[in-house]
Amino acid sequence: PDVDWVAKVQRELHPVDAGRFFVYGSHDADKLPEGRVALQVEATMAFGTGHHGTTLGCLLAFDRLYSDGFRPAKVADIGCGTAVLAVAAAKMLPEALVIASDIDRVAVDVAEANVAINGLEGRITCLEAAGFGHRRLAEAAPYELIFANILKGPLIELAPDMARHAAPGGKVILSGLLVVQAEAIIAAYQAAGFRLEDRNDLGEWSALVMVRE
């Protein structure tokens, strides 16, 4: 039907609780609870509103790492979609360098818009790139934290590049993978020089925290 589907989805998306984070759209701006880290993300043409088990799993993993005292100085969000993960990192790590990249130009435009509405212009660099295939991503390495919420195939292909761009002791938070795919991802990253630190399964989706050895 001839419906404004973005408006319809925005009306029907409820805020998401993810540890200390509260992900919401502008239509729920009056519902912000006190003492939470607010992440405003509009449902548009890019993935990552926090409702999906993969995005939620990544936010919860970062929340736990932060609670444990983890304070990375350089953060990359590879395949950033809406850049919700980069926004979360920039809000919690005001001194950190944060770069968000996506292979899709539309996603990069959406990411830049979300960076702006969260008051983080100048704090997050948004780039169009496949994996780490951008000069600015390479020049900023190594990273203490890398998010990659994409798909099983690209995650496995990126494992060697992840190892090259992660600092020793650096952490990668991986999702976009089904629970039944987790073991294959873990094996690929162990072969690239990572060890599994944490795993969280939410429904049929899994989020992994791997550490560069």
ZAZATI-802858 format. One record per residue (C-alpha): x, y, z; residue in one letter. Coordinates in nm, 4 decimals, m for minus. Layout:
N
[nugu [X; Y; Z]; 'A']
...
This chain:
213
[nugu [0.0000; 0.0000; 0.0000]; 'P']
[nugu [0.0981; 0.3639; m0.0514]; 'D']
[nugu [0.2077; 0.4206; 0.3097]; 'V']
[nugu [0.4855; 0.6304; 0.4627]; 'D']
[nugu [0.6594; 0.3201; 0.5939]; 'W']
[nugu [0.9379; 0.5065; 0.7764]; 'V']
[nugu [0.6804; 0.7119; 0.9694]; 'A']
[nugu [0.4796; 0.3975; 1.0438]; 'K']
[nugu [0.7858; 0.2117; 1.1736]; 'V']
[nugu [0.8944; 0.5105; 1.3822]; 'Q']
[nugu [0.5541; 0.5250; 1.5520]; 'R']
[nugu [0.5628; 0.1528; 1.6302]; 'E']
[nugu [0.9208; 0.1324; 1.7570]; 'L']
[nugu [0.9383; 0.1487; 2.1343]; 'H']
[nugu [1.2457; 0.2602; 2.3325]; 'P']
[nugu [1.5076; m0.0053; 2.4048]; 'V']
[nugu [1.6741; m0.0680; 2.7410]; 'D']
[nugu [2.0312; m0.1923; 2.6980]; 'A']
[nugu [2.2121; m0.1803; 3.0300]; 'G']
[nugu [2.2970; 0.1844; 3.1015]; 'R']
[nugu [2.1854; 0.2794; 2.7496]; 'F']
[nugu [1.8375; 0.3960; 2.6486]; 'F']
[nugu [1.7818; 0.3915; 2.2718]; 'V']
[nugu [1.4898; 0.5967; 2.1466]; 'Y']
[nugu [1.3459; 0.7833; 1.8494]; 'G']
[nugu [1.2393; 1.1474; 1.8516]; 'S']
[nugu [0.8764; 1.0362; 1.8954]; 'H']
[nugu [0.9723; 0.9042; 2.2414]; 'D']
[nugu [1.1833; 1.2008; 2.3547]; 'A']
[nugu [0.9420; 1.2606; 2.6446]; 'D']
[nugu [1.0135; 0.9145; 2.7908]; 'K']
[nugu [1.3819; 0.9554; 2.8778]; 'L']
[nugu [1.4500; 0.8108; 3.2241]; 'P']
[nugu [1.6913; 0.9915; 3.4544]; 'E']
[nugu [2.0403; 0.8576; 3.5009]; 'G']
[nugu [2.0566; 0.6732; 3.1691]; 'R']
[nugu [2.2795; 0.7307; 2.8673]; 'V']
[nugu [2.0378; 0.8434; 2.5949]; 'A']
[nugu [2.1055; 0.7364; 2.2360]; 'L']
[nugu [1.8691; 0.8960; 1.9845]; 'Q']
[nugu [1.8444; 0.6865; 1.6695]; 'V']
[nugu [1.5873; 0.7418; 1.3984]; 'E']
[nugu [1.4496; 0.4468; 1.2018]; 'A']
[nugu [1.5449; 0.5319; 0.8448]; 'T']
[nugu [1.7327; 0.3503; 0.5703]; 'M']
[nugu [2.0105; 0.1940; 0.7798]; 'A']
[nugu [2.0283; m0.0958; 1.0241]; 'F']
[nugu [2.0590; m0.0486; 1.3990]; 'G']
[nugu [1.7758; 0.0850; 1.6151]; 'T']
[nugu [1.8635; m0.1353; 1.9129]; 'G']
[nugu [1.5560; m0.3538; 1.8751]; 'H']
[nugu [1.7371; m0.6352; 1.6976]; 'H']
[nugu [1.9136; m0.8935; 1.9127]; 'G']
[nugu [2.2465; m0.8194; 1.7432]; 'T']
[nugu [2.2560; m0.4453; 1.8142]; 'T']
[nugu [2.1196; m0.5034; 2.1639]; 'L']
[nugu [2.3833; m0.7713; 2.2257]; 'G']
[nugu [2.6641; m0.5344; 2.1217]; 'C']
[nugu [2.5356; m0.2556; 2.3475]; 'L']
[nugu [2.5076; m0.4945; 2.6424]; 'L']
[nugu [2.8597; m0.6275; 2.5783]; 'A']
[nugu [3.0013; m0.2736; 2.5724]; 'F']
[nugu [2.8031; m0.1877; 2.8857]; 'D']
[nugu [2.9605; m0.4814; 3.0720]; 'R']
[nugu [3.3116; m0.3944; 2.9526]; 'L']
[nugu [3.2665; m0.0338; 3.0634]; 'Y']
[nugu [3.1386; m0.1476; 3.4041]; 'S']
[nugu [3.4544; m0.3576; 3.4374]; 'D']
[nugu [3.6699; m0.0465; 3.3857]; 'G']
[nugu [3.7507; m0.0859; 3.0155]; 'F']
[nugu [3.8348; 0.2571; 2.8661]; 'R']
[nugu [3.9625; 0.2232; 2.5081]; 'P']
[nugu [4.1346; 0.5263; 2.3543]; 'A']
[nugu [4.0571; 0.4324; 1.9928]; 'K']
[nugu [3.7309; 0.2790; 1.8732]; 'V']
[nugu [3.6192; 0.1623; 1.5271]; 'A']
[nugu [3.2611; 0.0694; 1.4342]; 'D']
[nugu [3.2925; m0.1382; 1.1147]; 'I']
[nugu [2.9668; m0.1760; 0.9227]; 'G']
[nugu [2.8166; 0.0919; 1.1429]; 'C']
[nugu [2.4642; 0.1227; 0.9974]; 'G']
[nugu [2.2984; 0.3964; 1.2030]; 'T']
[nugu [2.6234; 0.4361; 1.4050]; 'A']
[nugu [2.4391; 0.3594; 1.7288]; 'V']
[nugu [2.7423; 0.1686; 1.8624]; 'L']
[nugu [2.9824; 0.4485; 1.7734]; 'A']
[nugu [2.7473; 0.6989; 1.9392]; 'V']
[nugu [2.7370; 0.4851; 2.2542]; 'A']
[nugu [3.1175; 0.4706; 2.2617]; 'A']
[nugu [3.1598; 0.8446; 2.2039]; 'A']
[nugu [2.9146; 0.9288; 2.4832]; 'K']
[nugu [3.0917; 0.7041; 2.7335]; 'M']
[nugu [3.4487; 0.7798; 2.6202]; 'L']
[nugu [3.4713; 1.1585; 2.5733]; 'P']
[nugu [3.8481; 1.1489; 2.5112]; 'E']
[nugu [3.8439; 0.8572; 2.2653]; 'A']
[nugu [3.8973; 0.8692; 1.8909]; 'L']
[nugu [3.5875; 0.7111; 1.7323]; 'V']
[nugu [3.5534; 0.6170; 1.3642]; 'I']
[nugu [3.2374; 0.4688; 1.2101]; 'A']
[nugu [3.2406; 0.3158; 0.8623]; 'S']
[nugu [2.9981; 0.1411; 0.6319]; 'D']
[nugu [3.0111; 0.0000; 0.2805]; 'I']
[nugu [2.6782; 0.1701; 0.1992]; 'D']
[nugu [2.6786; 0.5466; 0.1268]; 'R']
[nugu [2.3181; 0.5770; 0.2505]; 'V']
[nugu [2.4187; 0.4239; 0.5844]; 'A']
[nugu [2.7080; 0.6697; 0.6136]; 'V']
[nugu [2.4657; 0.9597; 0.5550]; 'D']
[nugu [2.2298; 0.8185; 0.8206]; 'V']
[nugu [2.5248; 0.7726; 1.0575]; 'A']
[nugu [2.6285; 1.1336; 1.0124]; 'E']
[nugu [2.2716; 1.2487; 1.0823]; 'A']
[nugu [2.2564; 1.0431; 1.4022]; 'N']
[nugu [2.5954; 1.1742; 1.5148]; 'V']
[nugu [2.4561; 1.5266; 1.4740]; 'A']
[nugu [2.1269; 1.4709; 1.6570]; 'I']
[nugu [2.3206; 1.3239; 1.9506]; 'N']
[nugu [2.5357; 1.6363; 1.9714]; 'G']
[nugu [2.8536; 1.4535; 1.8713]; 'L']
[nugu [2.9606; 1.6410; 1.5588]; 'E']
[nugu [3.3384; 1.6505; 1.5487]; 'G']
[nugu [3.3617; 1.3521; 1.7854]; 'R']
[nugu [3.2867; 1.0698; 1.5393]; 'I']
[nugu [3.4333; 1.0409; 1.1911]; 'T']
[nugu [3.1972; 0.8659; 0.9460]; 'C']
[nugu [3.3553; 0.7025; 0.6408]; 'L']
[nugu [3.2430; 0.4996; 0.3397]; 'E']
[nugu [3.4610; 0.1885; 0.3321]; 'A']
[nugu [3.4554; m0.1879; 0.2933]; 'A']
[nugu [3.6030; m0.3283; 0.6106]; 'G']
[nugu [3.9168; m0.1303; 0.6959]; 'F']
[nugu [3.9627; m0.0183; 0.3349]; 'G']
[nugu [4.0040; 0.3527; 0.3992]; 'H']
[nugu [4.3272; 0.5436; 0.4577]; 'R']
[nugu [4.1956; 0.7139; 0.7714]; 'R']
[nugu [4.0953; 0.3816; 0.9280]; 'L']
[nugu [4.4416; 0.2403; 0.8607]; 'A']
[nugu [4.6241; 0.5493; 0.9881]; 'E']
[nugu [4.4345; 0.5520; 1.3193]; 'A']
[nugu [4.5098; 0.1862; 1.4008]; 'A']
[nugu [4.5634; 0.0035; 1.6256]; 'P']
[nugu [4.2257; 0.0117; 1.8024]; 'Y']
[nugu [4.1546; m0.0988; 2.1590]; 'E']
[nugu [3.7889; m0.1631; 2.0681]; 'L']
[nugu [3.6329; m0.2654; 1.7372]; 'I']
[nugu [3.2604; m0.3200; 1.6854]; 'F']
[nugu [3.1509; m0.5310; 1.3875]; 'A']
[nugu [2.7786; m0.6039; 1.3747]; 'N']
[nugu [2.7475; m0.7418; 1.0230]; 'I']
[nugu [2.7073; m1.1003; 0.8937]; 'L']
[nugu [2.8836; m1.4355; 0.9291]; 'K']
[nugu [3.0600; m1.4285; 0.5893]; 'G']
[nugu [3.2084; m1.0788; 0.6167]; 'P']
[nugu [3.3022; m1.1369; 0.9820]; 'L']
[nugu [3.5063; m1.4448; 0.8890]; 'I']
[nugu [3.6662; m1.2664; 0.5910]; 'E']
[nugu [3.7594; m0.9732; 0.8148]; 'L']
[nugu [3.9243; m1.1835; 1.0892]; 'A']
[nugu [4.2856; m1.1360; 0.9648]; 'P']
[nugu [4.2258; m0.7624; 0.9088]; 'D']
[nugu [4.0728; m0.7360; 1.2553]; 'M']
[nugu [4.3907; m0.8862; 1.3982]; 'A']
[nugu [4.6061; m0.6386; 1.2038]; 'R']
[nugu [4.4045; m0.3388; 1.3217]; 'H']
[nugu [4.3415; m0.4410; 1.6848]; 'A']
[nugu [4.5899; m0.3470; 1.9535]; 'A']
[nugu [4.7425; m0.6264; 2.1641]; 'P']
[nugu [4.4879; m0.6865; 2.4381]; 'G']
[nugu [4.2294; m0.4997; 2.2303]; 'G']
[nugu [3.8740; m0.6262; 2.2175]; 'K']
[nugu [3.6373; m0.6861; 1.9275]; 'V']
[nugu [3.2615; m0.7060; 1.9796]; 'I']
[nugu [3.1115; m0.9181; 1.7035]; 'L']
[nugu [2.7499; m0.9789; 1.6120]; 'S']
[nugu [2.5130; m1.0125; 1.3193]; 'G']
[nugu [2.5527; m1.3862; 1.3663]; 'L']
[nugu [2.3102; m1.6600; 1.4568]; 'L']
[nugu [2.3728; m1.8751; 1.7630]; 'V']
[nugu [2.4344; m2.1699; 1.5292]; 'V']
[nugu [2.7074; m1.9686; 1.3512]; 'Q']
[nugu [2.8932; m1.8606; 1.6649]; 'A']
[nugu [3.1361; m2.1530; 1.6800]; 'E']
[nugu [3.2539; m2.0921; 1.3233]; 'A']
[nugu [3.3154; m1.7242; 1.4016]; 'I']
[nugu [3.4997; m1.8093; 1.7228]; 'I']
[nugu [3.7216; m2.0591; 1.5375]; 'A']
[nugu [3.8056; m1.8053; 1.2643]; 'A']
[nugu [3.9046; m1.5415; 1.5176]; 'Y']
[nugu [4.1023; m1.7850; 1.7310]; 'Q']
[nugu [4.2965; m1.8777; 1.4179]; 'A']
[nugu [4.3662; m1.5052; 1.3631]; 'A']
[nugu [4.5076; m1.4614; 1.7152]; 'G']
[nugu [4.2057; m1.3838; 1.9327]; 'F']
[nugu [4.0610; m1.5607; 2.2346]; 'R']
[nugu [3.6977; m1.5676; 2.3424]; 'L']
[nugu [3.6283; m1.3513; 2.6478]; 'E']
[nugu [3.2485; m1.3373; 2.6540]; 'D']
[nugu [2.9446; m1.4643; 2.4687]; 'R']
[nugu [2.5835; m1.3578; 2.5041]; 'N']
[nugu [2.2996; m1.5304; 2.3205]; 'D']
[nugu [1.9769; m1.3326; 2.2798]; 'L']
[nugu [1.7117; m1.5496; 2.1204]; 'G']
[nugu [1.8578; m1.6832; 1.7956]; 'E']
[nugu [2.1339; m1.4211; 1.7819]; 'W']
[nugu [2.4760; m1.4195; 1.9464]; 'S']
[nugu [2.7221; m1.1446; 2.0445]; 'A']
[nugu [3.0873; m1.2284; 2.1038]; 'L']
[nugu [3.3696; m1.0437; 2.2775]; 'V']
[nugu [3.7095; m1.1587; 2.1484]; 'M']
[nugu [4.0465; m1.0362; 2.2778]; 'V']
[nugu [4.3585; m0.9901; 2.0622]; 'R']
[nugu [4.6431; m1.1880; 2.2143]; 'E']
